[in-house]
Amino acid sequence: MVSAVQRLAGGRRGDLVLAALAVVVQVGGTALAARHQADVRTLDVWGYLLLAAGPAALPARRRRPVAVLAAAFAATLAYSLLSYPGGPIWLALIVAFFTALITGHRRAAYGSLLAGYGSFLWLTALAAGRPGPSAGVAVGLAAWLLFLLAGSELIRNRRAFTQASRQRAVEEQRSADEADRRRASEERLGIARELHDVVAHSLSLINVQAGVALELMDRRPEQVRTALTAIKQASRDALADVQSVLDALRRPGEEAPRAPAPSLRDVAGLIQRAEATGLTVDTQVTADLTGLPSGTDAAGYRIVQEALTNAVRHAHASRVRVRIAGQDGDLVIVVDDDGDEPPGDPAAGRTGSGIRGMTERAAALGGQLVAGPKPGGGFAVLARLPLGAR
């Protein structure tokens, strides 16, 4: 019986092996047991056919478990009613019962158990003209059937638990994969923002200074040195910032980044490089820039950097105002310029990945950023970054 239950997890080949085994046990075992039994009907062709009928139905037990249970029950009951010799005639019926119960057909399995208890005890005795079973026999058979029922329920529950655990593991793996993909996507976006902010700012300054150097090379060669010095400084800063981003991508356990994280305390360097392009920058900082949350500090620096880059690259501005203040638990950053906007859409030159990156930085901290043309001309960027958890 244990072997038959273990075969439930097998495939089509296992079902055929199980059916062959049941035929050998039921037919061969009963034929051997019949040699030592008297006052019973001699095994004949019909007896052998009934013994083989139940096992012959077992290969279909997965597709039609209730029909196989009914066939095995009918063949076994008919064999008993005809008073053929006793023996291992129950194997196919037990396997069919287990299959029906484990596959979820509990009503049919319980019904066959109750019907079998009454039929095999009293109906067979009545058909053979024998007195009914004694109380001991009835109690013993009831105990055996209850044991069979408890064992099959235990196996069913264990199988259901295994399937639920497997499904839960699949769902957890799927959730973990989705979280990994989401985390990787967020990291890629973060890297893209960092590289854009670092490279675009420095390259814009280099481009402007290179244009100045070319313009002054013939007319005022003495000022070319100043432009080249600014290009050298901007390229050195760009290399340091790129190295800082690359260091941040190192795996755990590798050498820690040596370059400091960007901070609003370094905004003076941004303004100095912007002024080297010919901009006049009016700066007013009233907020305490010491002890800022690291995320807010870095995002604020990048927002000022990108706003100055836009003023240099797109607006041809001559004057820029930078305001950094604390207000209602937020760090408020305002960068506006007096530059000319391109024809057509007034913000067409500024709505690329730079403003999108600034907006994403602010939103990631629970803040907000608004950027657009000013009514009287020019362009303004207003960012509110929380100084505490939000």
C-alpha positions as CSV (number, residue, x, y, z in Angstrom):
1,M,0.0,0.0,0.0
2,V,2.8,2.4,0.8
3,S,4.4,1.7,-2.5
4,A,1.1,2.4,-4.3
5,V,0.8,5.7,-2.5
6,Q,4.3,6.7,-3.5
7,R,3.5,5.9,-7.1
8,L,0.8,8.6,-7.1
9,A,3.5,11.1,-7.9
10,G,4.6,9.1,-10.9
11,G,3.6,9.7,-14.5
12,R,2.0,7.4,-17.1
13,R,4.8,4.9,-16.9
14,G,4.4,4.7,-13.2
15,D,0.7,4.1,-13.5
16,L,1.3,1.1,-15.8
17,V,3.9,-0.3,-13.4
18,L,1.5,0.1,-10.6
19,A,-1.3,-1.6,-12.5
20,A,1.0,-4.5,-13.4
21,L,2.1,-4.9,-9.8
22,A,-1.6,-4.9,-8.6
23,V,-2.4,-7.6,-11.1
24,V,0.4,-9.8,-9.9
25,V,-0.4,-9.3,-6.2
26,Q,-4.2,-9.7,-6.5
27,V,-4.3,-12.6,-9.0
28,G,-1.1,-14.4,-8.0
29,G,-1.5,-13.9,-4.3
30,T,-5.1,-14.9,-4.2
31,A,-4.4,-18.0,-6.3
32,L,-1.8,-19.1,-3.8
33,A,-4.1,-18.3,-0.8
34,A,-6.9,-20.3,-2.4
35,R,-5.0,-23.6,-2.1
36,H,-5.4,-23.5,1.7
37,Q,-9.1,-22.5,1.8
38,A,-12.1,-24.9,1.9
39,D,-15.8,-24.4,1.6
40,V,-15.3,-21.6,-0.9
41,R,-16.0,-21.3,-4.6
42,T,-13.2,-22.6,-6.7
43,L,-11.4,-19.9,-8.7
44,D,-12.5,-20.0,-12.3
45,V,-12.3,-17.7,-15.3
46,W,-14.8,-15.3,-13.9
47,G,-13.0,-15.1,-10.6
48,Y,-9.7,-14.3,-12.3
49,L,-11.4,-11.7,-14.5
50,L,-12.9,-10.0,-11.4
51,L,-9.5,-10.0,-9.7
52,A,-7.9,-8.4,-12.7
53,A,-10.7,-5.9,-13.4
54,G,-9.7,-3.5,-10.6
55,P,-6.0,-3.3,-11.5
56,A,-6.8,-3.0,-15.2
57,A,-8.6,0.3,-14.5
58,L,-5.7,1.8,-12.6
59,P,-3.9,3.3,-15.6
60,A,-6.9,5.7,-16.0
61,R,-6.9,6.8,-12.3
62,R,-5.5,10.3,-12.9
63,R,-7.9,11.2,-15.7
64,R,-11.0,9.6,-14.2
65,P,-10.4,8.9,-10.5
66,V,-14.1,8.5,-9.5
67,A,-14.8,6.1,-12.4
68,V,-11.8,4.0,-11.5
69,L,-12.9,3.9,-7.9
70,A,-16.3,2.8,-8.9
71,A,-14.9,0.1,-11.2
72,A,-12.5,-1.2,-8.5
73,F,-15.3,-1.2,-5.9
74,A,-17.8,-3.0,-8.1
75,A,-15.2,-5.7,-9.2
76,T,-14.1,-6.3,-5.6
77,L,-17.7,-6.4,-4.2
78,A,-18.8,-8.8,-7.0
79,Y,-15.8,-11.1,-6.3
80,S,-16.8,-11.2,-2.6
81,L,-20.5,-11.7,-3.2
82,L,-19.7,-14.8,-5.4
83,S,-17.9,-16.3,-2.4
84,Y,-14.5,-16.7,-4.2
85,P,-11.4,-17.4,-2.0
86,G,-10.1,-14.6,0.1
87,G,-6.7,-13.1,-0.4
88,P,-5.0,-9.7,-1.3
89,I,-8.1,-8.7,-3.2
90,W,-8.2,-5.1,-1.9
91,L,-5.1,-3.6,-3.4
92,A,-6.7,-2.0,-6.5
93,L,-9.6,-0.7,-4.4
94,I,-7.2,0.9,-1.8
95,V,-5.1,2.6,-4.5
96,A,-8.3,3.9,-6.2
97,F,-9.6,5.2,-2.9
98,F,-6.3,7.0,-2.2
99,T,-6.3,8.5,-5.7
100,A,-9.8,9.8,-5.5
101,L,-9.3,11.4,-2.0
102,I,-5.9,12.9,-2.8
103,T,-7.1,14.4,-6.1
104,G,-10.0,16.2,-4.3
105,H,-12.9,13.8,-4.8
106,R,-13.6,13.5,-1.1
107,R,-17.3,12.9,-1.3
108,A,-16.9,10.0,-3.6
109,A,-14.1,8.5,-1.5
110,Y,-16.1,8.8,1.8
111,G,-19.2,7.4,0.1
112,S,-17.3,4.3,-1.1
113,L,-15.9,3.9,2.4
114,L,-19.4,3.9,4.0
115,A,-20.8,1.7,1.3
116,G,-18.0,-0.8,1.5
117,Y,-18.3,-1.1,5.3
118,G,-22.0,-2.1,5.0
119,S,-21.6,-4.2,1.8
120,F,-18.5,-6.2,2.6
121,L,-19.7,-7.0,6.2
122,W,-23.4,-7.8,5.9
123,L,-24.2,-8.0,2.2
124,T,-21.6,-10.7,1.5
125,A,-22.7,-12.7,4.6
126,L,-26.3,-12.5,3.4
127,A,-25.3,-13.7,-0.1
128,A,-23.4,-16.6,1.3
129,G,-26.1,-17.6,3.7
130,R,-23.8,-17.0,6.7
131,P,-24.8,-15.2,9.9
132,G,-23.9,-11.5,10.2
133,P,-20.4,-10.5,11.5
134,S,-19.6,-10.4,15.1
135,A,-19.2,-7.1,17.0
136,G,-15.4,-7.7,17.1
137,V,-15.2,-8.1,13.4
138,A,-17.4,-5.0,12.8
139,V,-15.3,-2.9,15.2
140,G,-12.0,-4.2,13.7
141,L,-13.1,-3.4,10.2
142,A,-14.3,0.0,11.3
143,A,-10.9,0.7,12.9
144,W,-9.1,-0.5,9.8
145,L,-11.2,1.8,7.6
146,L,-10.7,4.8,9.9
147,F,-6.9,4.1,9.8
148,L,-7.1,4.1,6.0
149,L,-9.1,7.3,6.0
150,A,-6.7,9.0,8.4
151,G,-3.7,7.9,6.4
152,S,-5.1,9.1,3.1
153,E,-6.2,12.5,4.7
154,L,-2.7,12.9,6.1
155,I,-1.2,12.3,2.7
156,R,-3.7,14.6,1.0
157,N,-2.9,17.4,3.5
158,R,0.8,16.9,3.1
159,R,0.5,17.0,-0.6
160,A,-1.6,20.2,-0.4
161,F,0.9,21.8,1.9
162,T,3.8,20.9,-0.4
163,Q,2.0,22.4,-3.4
164,A,1.1,25.5,-1.4
165,S,4.8,25.8,-0.3
166,R,6.0,25.4,-3.8
167,Q,3.5,28.0,-5.1
168,R,4.5,30.4,-2.3
169,A,8.2,29.9,-3.2
170,V,7.4,30.6,-6.8
171,E,5.6,33.8,-5.9
172,E,8.3,34.9,-3.5
173,Q,10.9,34.3,-6.2
174,R,8.8,36.2,-8.7
175,S,8.5,39.1,-6.2
176,A,12.2,39.0,-5.6
177,D,12.9,39.1,-9.3
178,E,10.5,42.0,-9.8
179,A,12.2,43.8,-6.8
180,D,15.6,43.2,-8.4
181,R,14.5,44.5,-11.7
182,R,12.9,47.6,-10.1
183,R,16.0,48.2,-8.0
184,A,18.2,47.8,-11.1
185,S,16.0,50.2,-13.0
186,E,16.1,52.8,-10.2
187,E,19.9,52.4,-10.1
188,R,20.2,52.9,-13.8
189,L,18.1,56.0,-13.6
190,G,20.2,57.3,-10.7
191,I,23.4,56.7,-12.6
192,A,22.0,58.4,-15.7
193,R,21.0,61.4,-13.6
194,E,24.4,61.6,-12.0
195,L,26.3,61.3,-15.2
196,H,24.1,63.8,-16.9
197,D,24.5,66.3,-14.1
198,V,28.3,65.8,-13.9
199,V,29.2,65.6,-17.6
200,A,26.6,68.1,-19.0
201,H,27.6,70.8,-16.6
202,S,31.3,70.5,-17.1
203,L,31.1,70.0,-20.9
204,S,28.8,73.0,-21.2
205,L,31.4,75.2,-19.4
206,I,34.2,73.7,-21.5
207,N,32.2,74.4,-24.7
208,V,31.5,78.0,-23.8
209,Q,35.1,78.7,-22.8
210,A,36.4,77.0,-25.9
211,G,34.1,79.3,-28.0
212,V,35.5,82.3,-26.1
213,A,39.0,81.2,-26.7
214,L,38.5,80.8,-30.4
215,E,36.7,84.2,-30.6
216,L,39.5,86.0,-28.7
217,M,42.5,84.2,-30.3
218,D,43.0,86.8,-32.9
219,R,41.6,89.9,-31.4
220,R,42.6,89.6,-27.7
221,P,45.1,86.8,-27.4
222,E,46.0,87.8,-23.9
223,Q,42.6,86.6,-22.6
224,V,42.9,83.2,-24.2
225,R,44.9,82.0,-21.2
226,T,42.0,82.8,-18.9
227,A,39.6,80.7,-21.0
228,L,42.0,77.8,-21.3
229,T,42.6,77.9,-17.5
230,A,38.8,77.7,-17.0
231,I,38.7,74.7,-19.5
232,K,41.4,73.0,-17.5
233,Q,39.6,73.5,-14.2
234,A,36.3,72.4,-15.6
235,S,37.7,69.2,-17.1
236,R,39.6,68.4,-13.9
237,D,36.3,68.8,-11.9
238,A,34.5,66.7,-14.4
239,L,37.1,63.9,-14.1
240,A,36.8,64.0,-10.3
241,D,33.0,63.9,-10.4
242,V,32.9,61.0,-12.9
243,Q,35.4,59.1,-10.7
244,S,33.1,59.8,-7.8
245,V,30.2,58.2,-9.7
246,L,32.3,55.2,-10.7
247,D,33.5,54.7,-7.2
248,A,29.8,54.7,-6.0
249,L,29.2,51.7,-8.4
250,R,31.8,49.6,-6.7
251,R,30.6,46.3,-5.2
252,P,30.3,45.8,-1.5
253,G,33.7,44.9,0.0
254,E,35.7,46.8,-2.6
255,E,37.6,49.9,-1.9
256,A,35.5,52.8,-0.6
257,P,35.0,55.9,-2.7
258,R,37.7,58.5,-2.1
259,A,35.9,61.4,-3.8
260,P,33.5,63.4,-1.5
261,A,29.8,63.4,-2.2
262,P,28.5,66.6,-3.8
263,S,27.3,69.2,-1.2
264,L,25.7,72.6,-1.2
265,R,28.6,73.8,0.8
266,D,30.6,73.5,-2.5
267,V,28.1,75.6,-4.4
268,A,30.7,78.5,-4.4
269,G,32.8,76.4,-6.8
270,L,29.8,76.0,-9.2
271,I,29.2,79.7,-9.2
272,Q,32.9,80.4,-9.7
273,R,33.0,78.2,-12.8
274,A,29.8,79.7,-14.1
275,E,31.2,83.2,-13.7
276,A,34.2,82.1,-15.7
277,T,32.0,81.9,-18.7
278,G,31.0,85.6,-18.4
279,L,27.9,85.1,-16.2
280,T,27.1,87.5,-13.4
281,V,25.8,85.3,-10.5
282,D,24.0,86.9,-7.6
283,T,24.1,84.4,-4.7
284,Q,22.1,84.6,-1.4
285,V,22.3,81.7,1.0
286,T,20.3,82.1,4.2
287,A,19.9,78.4,5.0
288,D,22.2,76.5,7.4
289,L,24.0,74.2,5.0
290,T,25.7,72.2,7.8
291,G,24.0,69.0,8.9
292,L,21.7,68.7,5.9
293,P,20.3,65.2,5.1
294,S,22.8,63.6,2.6
295,G,20.1,63.0,0.0
296,T,18.8,66.6,0.2
297,D,22.3,68.0,0.2
298,A,23.4,66.1,-2.9
299,A,20.1,66.7,-4.7
300,G,20.3,70.5,-4.0
301,Y,23.8,70.6,-5.3
302,R,22.8,68.9,-8.6
303,I,19.8,71.1,-9.0
304,V,21.9,74.3,-8.7
305,Q,24.4,72.7,-11.1
306,E,21.9,71.8,-13.7
307,A,20.1,75.2,-13.5
308,L,23.4,77.0,-14.0
309,T,24.3,74.6,-16.9
310,N,20.9,75.4,-18.6
311,A,21.5,79.2,-18.2
312,V,24.9,78.9,-19.8
313,R,24.0,76.4,-22.5
314,H,20.5,77.4,-23.6
315,A,19.6,80.9,-22.5
316,H,22.7,83.1,-23.3
317,A,21.9,84.7,-20.0
318,S,24.1,87.5,-18.6
319,R,22.8,87.4,-15.0
320,V,21.7,84.6,-12.8
321,R,20.3,84.7,-9.3
322,V,20.7,81.8,-6.9
323,R,18.7,81.7,-3.6
324,I,19.0,79.0,-1.0
325,A,16.8,79.3,2.1
326,G,15.0,77.3,4.7
327,Q,11.2,77.6,4.8
328,D,8.6,75.6,6.7
329,G,10.8,72.6,7.1
330,D,11.9,72.6,3.5
331,L,15.1,73.6,1.7
332,V,14.0,76.1,-1.0
333,I,16.3,76.6,-4.0
334,V,15.5,79.3,-6.6
335,V,17.7,79.8,-9.7
336,D,16.5,82.3,-12.3
337,D,18.1,84.0,-15.2
338,D,17.5,86.8,-17.7
339,G,18.3,84.8,-20.7
340,D,16.5,84.8,-24.1
341,E,14.2,81.8,-24.8
342,P,14.2,80.1,-28.3
343,P,11.4,81.0,-30.6
344,G,8.3,78.8,-30.6
345,D,7.8,76.9,-27.4
346,P,9.5,79.2,-24.8
347,A,10.8,76.3,-22.8
348,A,11.8,74.1,-25.8
349,G,15.5,74.4,-25.2
350,R,15.3,73.4,-21.5
351,T,12.8,70.5,-21.2
352,G,15.3,67.8,-22.0
353,S,16.7,65.2,-19.6
354,G,18.2,67.9,-17.3
355,I,14.9,69.3,-16.0
356,R,13.4,65.7,-15.9
357,G,16.4,64.6,-13.8
358,M,16.0,67.6,-11.4
359,T,12.3,66.8,-11.1
360,E,13.0,63.1,-10.4
361,R,15.6,64.0,-7.7
362,A,13.1,66.3,-5.9
363,A,10.3,63.7,-6.2
364,A,12.5,60.9,-4.9
365,L,12.9,62.9,-1.6
366,G,9.2,63.7,-1.3
367,G,9.7,67.3,-2.6
368,Q,8.8,69.1,-5.8
369,L,10.3,71.1,-8.5
370,V,8.8,73.7,-10.9
371,A,10.7,75.0,-13.9
372,G,9.5,77.4,-16.7
373,P,9.8,80.8,-18.3
374,K,9.1,83.9,-16.2
375,P,6.4,86.4,-17.1
376,G,8.9,89.2,-17.6
377,G,11.4,87.1,-19.5
378,G,14.0,84.7,-18.5
379,F,13.7,81.3,-16.9
380,A,13.3,80.1,-13.3
381,V,13.7,76.9,-11.4
382,L,12.0,76.5,-8.0
383,A,12.7,73.4,-5.9
384,R,11.4,72.5,-2.4
385,L,13.3,69.7,-0.7
386,P,12.2,68.3,2.7
387,L,14.7,68.6,5.5
388,G,13.1,65.7,7.4
389,A,11.4,62.4,6.6
390,R,8.3,62.7,4.5
